[in-house]
């Protein structure tokens, strides 16, 4: 469930996350977009697993100031 203020895009600190997967799903990069400013951050991932996504997104978000990391919504997987 997203907090109601996320949809308004008034308060910064709410992020959308997604993946870009390489050929054969052997590589991937995480993409984080801040919903208000549209700032884009790329998160390094060791492989295309959920554990790598968690580690990559955690490392990237922990590197920014706490007020700018209020919530994260992941994009639904597409096949």
Buried (B, 14 or more C-beta within 10 A) or exposed (E): EEEEEBEEEEEBBBBBBBBEEEEEEEEBBBBBBBBBEEEEBEBEBEEBEEEBBEBBBEEBBEEBEEEBBBBBBEEEEEE
